[in-house]
């Protein structure tokens, strides 16, 4: 079997495209989030989770930030907590993975999430007290 003259360039090109693929989808998800298109952002990010294995630290952190922020907007508090903690973990292990504005967004989303979690816990307590009567 004769190899094409382009064969030596194929593997590096495919690798570059796979790495670009994750960057593109994280960027696309963050754009959709910024536009308030949360369902679409959630779909794009969820579909690309498997690409994280080959991603750079900043892509991990960004992915977690925007997936968590999106899930928070959609009311999935447990999912939001998971992904925001994931982003925070990557940022702590690789300082500078998130830009300053992204670190600020992460902090804001954590504050909002903790408020929502507290309200959910208070509502759960109220339901239990009502059932106990």
Protein Blocks (a to p, Z undefined) as FASTA:
>chain_A
ZZdfklmmmmmmmmmmmmmmmmmmmmmmmmmmmnopamlmmmmmmmmmmmmmmpcfklmm
mmmmmmmmmmmmnopaklmmmmmmmmmmmmmmmghkacfklmmmmmmmmmmmmmmmmmmm
mmmmmmmmmmmZZ
